[in-house]
Amino acid sequence: MNTATHALDVSRPTSRSAIAAAVIGNWLEFFDFTVYGFFAVIIGKLYFPSSNPTTSLLLSVATFAAGFFTRPLGSVLLGVYADRKGRKAALNLTIMLMAFGTGLIAITPTYAQIGAAAPILIVFARLVQGFSQGGEFGAATSTLLEQGNSARRGFRASWQLATQGGAALMGSGIAATLSAVLSKESLESWGWRVPFVIGLLIAPVGLYLRRRLADDPAGDAHGIQRGVLRELFSDHLRTLILLTLTVMGGTVSTYILTFYMPTYAIHTLGLPMSLSMLVGVTSGCVTLIACPLFGLLSDRMGSRKRPMLIGRGVLVLLLFPAFILIDRFPSLATIMPLTGLMLLFFAMGSASEFALMCESFPRHVRATGISISYALSVCVFGGTAQLVATWLIRVTGNPLAPAGYVATCVLISLVAISLLRETARTTAAAD
């Protein structure tokens, strides 16, 4: 890749457009995940009716998790497609698939209306979304790293994580507004569908932005001749494994602290839905603001690993005291600042993660490599995090169980990070 031709300073409008085009699919995914998580109790009641509310909730979050099991397939098929045919072609395909899944959730009738077909359609929609996101992440993150100069790679890549915070902020804000202005009957009959309709309407904007991206070069002859997957698993297997374990700590933290906390506040602590949504607003604000700052810090420090080790180390120390206080004093005045503090150190420990992932692979296998490592980790650990947390609380009766699960995953990720090579000063992103 000719960096003199393709590198753009992030302050230029063209580069800002490229960042927006790259992250809008990630935004759509996490917006959808946010509102699904916030309305998991209602979705469980409407699509998975049971005499036991906990059983309905478990089935609802299990459906949320189902979409993650198609991620590995999407990461392989769409990741290879991105490396061979170019980032732009893959990004256009993935956002159309995500829009289809979001739209299907928005219009699917309830169990009371069409019976067993209703949960089947919801599960199918989540499977399509998972497949598309499996390839979306690799193509989008590679685009962020490659569309600009090498001095600010950490800053640009951090917008993938910041976008998750922005999506959570918007999703929780909309959910909180709906919960406040609509009656319980209206919210359950049609109000919960509104955010999914809004998410669907974002898709045309994403297509417009992505079609304006410059055509990037397809994979080189070397990568195609050897085979992307063959090269990855023969030359980069150790890196794939370590990155999968690195992502584990971040993805479990994301899905518990950002997306599960409102459900935890409602189902375990007994807070009203309209108030618990404000927890998501806090989470979204902290992630959106802090991630680019910590991404920029990693560029200034010339290190991806150091802020990750510090941030995640402090997060482990905070988890149990924070959850103990939240359990003993279940109010917004306790939950919001403590969740915000944990997410601040989560942002520090994860903002430079995506730059580290990209810089660990050569360009012609990059999208596939980071897609596979990310998809495997999110599939096994992230997508099941809410299900595991709900199950652990049910079988142990201990509201601190989610803290133990997050702490274990973060500790394992710290070991993996320490074994990876430092990449901040490499030129891999520009090859």
C-alpha positions in Angstrom: 0.0 0.0 0.0 1.4 3.4 -1.0 1.2 5.4 2.3 2.1 8.7 0.6 -1.1 8.3 -1.5 -3.4 6.9 1.0 -2.3 8.4 4.4 -4.5 11.2 5.5 -4.2 13.3 8.6 -7.2 12.6 10.9 -7.9 16.3 11.1 -9.0 16.5 7.5 -12.6 16.1 6.6 -11.9 13.3 4.2 -10.2 11.3 7.0 -13.1 12.1 9.4 -15.5 10.8 6.7 -13.4 7.6 6.5 -13.5 7.1 10.3 -17.3 7.6 10.2 -17.7 5.2 7.4 -15.6 2.6 9.2 -17.3 2.8 12.6 -21.0 3.2 11.6 -21.5 -0.5 11.2 -20.0 -1.1 14.6 -22.3 1.7 15.9 -25.3 0.0 14.4 -24.4 -3.3 16.0 -23.9 -2.0 19.5 -26.9 0.3 19.3 -28.9 -2.8 18.6 -27.2 -4.8 21.3 -27.8 -1.9 23.8 -31.5 -1.6 23.2 -31.9 -5.4 23.1 -30.1 -5.6 26.5 -32.2 -2.8 28.0 -35.5 -4.4 26.8 -34.4 -8.0 27.5 -37.0 -8.4 30.2 -39.8 -7.2 27.8 -38.5 -9.3 24.9 -38.3 -12.4 27.2 -42.0 -11.8 28.2 -43.2 -11.3 24.7 -41.3 -13.9 22.8 -40.3 -16.5 25.4 -43.3 -16.5 27.8 -42.9 -18.6 31.0 -44.5 -18.8 34.4 -41.1 -18.0 35.8 -39.8 -14.5 34.9 -36.2 -15.6 35.4 -36.7 -18.4 32.8 -38.0 -15.9 30.3 -35.1 -13.6 30.9 -32.6 -16.5 30.5 -34.2 -17.4 27.2 -34.1 -13.8 26.1 -30.4 -13.3 26.9 -29.6 -16.7 25.4 -31.1 -15.5 22.1 -28.9 -12.4 22.5 -26.0 -14.8 22.8 -27.1 -16.9 19.8 -25.9 -14.2 17.4 -22.4 -14.6 18.6 -22.1 -18.2 17.5 -22.3 -17.3 13.8 -19.5 -14.7 14.3 -16.6 -17.2 13.7 -18.2 -18.3 10.4 -18.6 -14.6 9.4 -15.1 -13.8 10.5 -13.6 -16.4 8.2 -15.8 -15.9 5.1 -16.1 -12.1 5.3 -12.6 -11.6 6.6 -11.0 -13.5 3.7 -13.3 -11.6 1.4 -12.1 -8.3 2.9 -8.4 -9.3 2.5 -8.9 -10.5 -1.1 -11.5 -8.1 -2.5 -10.8 -5.0 -0.5 -12.2 -3.4 2.7 -14.8 -1.3 0.9 -16.6 -4.2 -0.7 -16.7 -6.1 2.6 -18.0 -3.1 4.5 -20.9 -2.5 2.1 -21.9 -6.1 2.4 -21.8 -6.3 6.2 -23.9 -3.2 6.8 -26.7 -4.5 4.5 -26.7 -7.8 6.4 -26.8 -6.0 9.8 -29.7 -3.8 8.6 -31.7 -6.9 7.6 -31.3 -8.5 11.0 -32.2 -5.2 12.8 -35.3 -4.7 10.6 -36.5 -8.3 11.2 -36.4 -7.8 15.0 -38.3 -4.5 14.6 -41.2 -6.1 12.7 -41.5 -9.7 14.1 -44.9 -10.4 15.7 -45.0 -11.7 19.3 -45.4 -15.2 20.5 -49.1 -14.5 21.3 -49.6 -13.5 17.7 -47.8 -16.2 15.7 -46.7 -18.7 18.2 -43.4 -20.6 17.9 -42.5 -18.8 14.7 -41.9 -15.6 16.7 -38.9 -16.7 18.7 -37.5 -18.6 15.7 -37.5 -15.3 13.7 -35.9 -13.4 16.5 -33.1 -16.1 16.8 -32.7 -16.0 13.0 -32.3 -12.2 13.0 -29.6 -12.5 15.7 -27.8 -15.2 13.7 -27.6 -12.9 10.6 -26.4 -10.0 12.7 -23.7 -12.2 14.3 -22.5 -13.4 10.9 -22.2 -9.9 9.5 -20.4 -8.5 12.5 -17.9 -11.4 12.3 -16.6 -9.8 9.1 -17.5 -6.2 9.9 -15.0 -5.9 12.7 -11.9 -6.9 10.8 -12.6 -4.8 7.7 -13.7 -1.7 9.7 -10.8 -1.8 12.1 -8.2 -2.4 9.3 -9.7 0.6 7.5 -9.3 2.8 10.6 -5.7 1.8 10.9 -4.8 2.1 7.2 -6.7 5.4 6.5 -4.2 7.9 7.9 -0.6 8.5 9.1 1.2 6.1 11.4 1.5 8.6 14.3 -2.1 8.4 15.3 -3.0 4.8 14.7 -4.0 4.2 18.3 -6.3 7.2 18.2 -8.1 6.1 15.1 -8.5 2.5 16.1 -9.8 3.5 19.5 -12.9 4.9 17.8 -14.1 1.3 17.3 -14.5 1.1 21.1 -15.6 4.7 21.5 -18.4 3.9 19.0 -19.6 1.2 21.3 -20.0 3.9 24.0 -21.7 6.2 21.7 -24.1 3.5 20.6 -24.8 2.6 24.3 -25.3 6.3 25.1 -27.8 6.8 22.3 -29.5 3.5 22.8 -29.9 3.9 26.5 -31.0 7.6 26.1 -33.7 6.5 23.7 -34.7 3.6 25.9 -34.8 5.8 29.0 -37.0 8.4 27.2 -39.4 5.8 26.0 -39.6 4.2 29.5 -40.3 7.6 31.0 -43.0 8.9 28.5 -44.8 5.7 27.7 -47.0 3.6 29.9 -46.0 0.0 30.6 -48.7 -1.2 28.2 -47.5 1.0 25.4 -43.9 0.1 26.0 -44.6 -3.6 25.8 -47.0 -3.4 22.8 -45.0 -1.2 20.5 -42.6 1.2 22.3 -39.7 -1.2 22.6 -39.7 -1.6 18.7 -38.9 2.1 18.1 -35.1 1.9 18.7 -34.8 -1.0 16.3 -36.6 1.0 13.6 -34.2 3.9 14.3 -31.3 1.5 13.9 -32.7 0.3 10.6 -32.9 3.9 9.3 -29.1 4.4 10.0 -28.2 1.7 7.4 -28.7 3.9 4.3 -26.5 6.5 5.9 -23.8 3.9 6.4 -24.1 2.7 2.8 -23.7 6.3 1.5 -20.6 6.9 3.6 -19.0 3.6 2.7 -19.6 4.1 -1.0 -17.7 7.3 -0.8 -14.6 5.5 0.5 -11.7 5.3 -1.8 -11.3 2.0 -3.5 -8.6 0.2 -1.5 -6.3 -2.4 -3.2 -7.3 -6.0 -3.0 -5.1 -8.6 -1.4 -1.6 -9.0 -2.9 -0.7 -12.0 -5.0 1.5 -13.5 -2.2 -1.5 -13.7 0.2 -3.8 -15.1 -2.4 -1.3 -17.7 -3.6 -0.5 -19.1 -0.2 -4.0 -18.8 1.1 -5.0 -16.4 3.9 -6.1 -19.0 6.3 -3.1 -21.3 5.7 -0.7 -18.4 6.3 -2.5 -17.3 9.5 -2.6 -20.7 11.1 1.0 -21.6 10.1 2.8 -18.3 10.7 0.6 -16.5 13.2 -1.1 -19.1 15.4 0.5 -17.9 18.6 -0.6 -14.4 17.9 -4.1 -15.5 17.2 -4.4 -17.3 20.5 -2.9 -14.5 22.6 -5.1 -11.9 20.9 -8.2 -14.1 21.5 -7.4 -14.2 25.2 -6.6 -10.5 25.2 -10.0 -9.7 23.7 -11.7 -11.9 26.3 -11.0 -9.5 29.2 -12.3 -6.5 27.2 -15.4 -8.1 25.7 -16.6 -9.6 29.0 -16.1 -6.2 30.7 -18.0 -4.5 27.9 -21.0 -6.7 28.0 -21.3 -6.8 31.8 -20.5 -3.2 32.7 -22.2 -1.5 29.8 -25.0 -3.8 28.5 -25.8 -6.1 31.5 -25.8 -3.5 34.3 -29.3 -2.1 33.4 -30.7 -5.6 33.4 -28.9 -6.3 36.7 -30.3 -3.1 38.2 -33.9 -4.1 37.1 -33.9 -7.9 37.8 -31.5 -8.2 40.7 -31.6 -4.9 42.5 -35.3 -4.2 41.8 -34.8 -0.6 40.4 -37.4 0.8 38.0 -36.7 0.4 34.3 -36.8 4.2 33.6 -34.1 4.8 36.2 -31.9 1.8 35.4 -31.6 3.1 31.8 -29.6 6.0 33.2 -26.8 3.5 34.1 -26.4 2.9 30.4 -26.2 6.6 29.7 -23.4 6.9 32.2 -21.6 3.9 30.6 -21.9 5.3 27.2 -20.6 8.8 28.1 -17.5 7.5 29.8 -16.6 5.1 27.0 -17.3 7.6 24.2 -15.1 10.3 25.8 -12.4 8.3 27.4 -11.5 5.8 24.7 -10.2 8.4 22.1 -8.2 10.1 24.8 -6.5 6.8 25.9 -6.0 5.8 22.3 -4.2 9.1 21.8 -2.2 8.5 25.0 -1.0 5.2 23.6 0.3 7.1 20.5 2.1 9.7 22.7 3.5 7.0 25.0 4.7 4.9 22.1 3.1 1.8 23.8 0.0 -0.2 23.3 0.6 -2.6 26.2 1.5 -0.3 29.1 -1.9 1.5 29.3 -3.7 -1.8 28.8 -1.8 -3.5 31.7 -2.4 -0.5 34.0 -6.1 0.0 33.2 -7.1 -3.7 33.4 -5.0 -4.2 36.6 -6.9 -1.4 38.4 -10.2 -2.6 37.1 -9.6 -6.0 38.7 -9.0 -4.3 42.0 -12.2 -2.2 41.7 -14.6 -4.9 40.7 -15.5 -6.5 44.1 -15.6 -3.4 46.2 -17.8 -1.7 43.6 -20.3 -4.6 43.3 -20.4 -4.9 47.1 -21.3 -1.2 47.4 -23.9 -1.5 44.6 -25.5 -4.5 46.3 -25.6 -2.9 49.7 -26.8 0.5 48.5 -28.9 -0.2 45.4 -29.5 3.3 44.2 -28.6 5.4 41.1 -26.4 7.6 43.4 -24.2 4.5 44.0 -24.5 2.6 40.7 -23.8 5.5 38.3 -20.5 6.8 39.7 -19.1 3.3 40.5 -20.0 2.0 37.0 -18.4 5.1 35.5 -15.2 4.6 37.5 -14.9 1.0 36.5 -15.5 1.9 32.8 -12.9 4.6 33.0 -10.2 2.1 33.7 -11.8 -0.4 31.3 -11.4 2.3 28.6 -7.7 2.8 29.6 -7.2 -1.0 29.4 -8.9 -1.5 26.1 -8.6 1.7 24.0 -5.3 0.7 22.4 -6.4 -3.0 22.1 -7.6 -2.7 18.5 -4.5 -1.0 17.3 -2.4 -3.7 18.9 -4.4 -6.3 17.1 -4.1 -4.7 13.7 -0.4 -4.0 14.1 0.3 -7.7 15.0 -0.6 -8.9 11.5 0.7 -8.0 8.0 -1.8 -6.3 5.8 -2.7 -9.1 3.5 -4.0 -11.3 6.3 -4.9 -8.5 8.8 -8.7 -8.3 8.4 -9.0 -12.1 8.6 -6.6 -12.4 11.5 -8.3 -9.8 13.7 -11.8 -10.9 12.7 -11.1 -14.5 13.8 -9.4 -13.6 17.1 -12.1 -11.1 17.9 -15.0 -13.3 16.8 -13.9 -16.3 18.7 -13.4 -14.4 21.9 -16.7 -12.5 21.6 -18.5 -15.7 20.7 -17.2 -17.8 23.6 -17.0 -15.1 26.3 -18.7 -11.8 25.3 -21.9 -13.0 23.8 -22.5 -15.4 26.7 -21.5 -12.9 29.4 -25.0 -11.8 30.2 -26.3 -15.4 30.2 -23.4 -16.5 32.5 -23.9 -13.6 34.8 -27.7 -14.3 35.1 -27.1 -18.0 35.6 -24.4 -17.5 38.2 -26.6 -15.3 40.2 -29.5 -17.8 40.0 -27.4 -20.9 41.0 -25.3 -19.2 43.7 -27.8 -16.7 45.0 -24.8 -14.3 45.2 -25.2 -10.9 43.5 -21.4 -10.5 43.4 -21.1 -13.4 41.0 -20.7 -11.1 37.9 -17.8 -9.4 39.5 -16.0 -12.7 40.0 -16.6 -13.7 36.4 -15.3 -10.4 35.0 -12.2 -10.4 37.3 -11.3 -13.9 36.2 -11.5 -13.1 32.5 -9.5 -9.8 32.9 -6.7 -11.6 34.8 -6.3 -14.1 32.0 -6.2 -11.3 29.5 -3.5 -9.6 31.4 -1.3 -12.7 31.1 -1.9 -12.8 27.3 -1.1 -9.0 26.9 2.2 -9.5 28.7 3.2 -12.2 26.2 2.4 -10.2 23.1 5.1 -8.1 21.5 4.9 -4.3 21.6 3.7 -2.9 18.3 3.3 0.8 18.7 6.5 1.7 17.0 6.2 -0.8 14.2 5.4 0.1 10.5 3.2 -2.9 10.0 0.1 -0.8 9.6 1.4 1.0 6.6 2.6 -1.9 4.5 
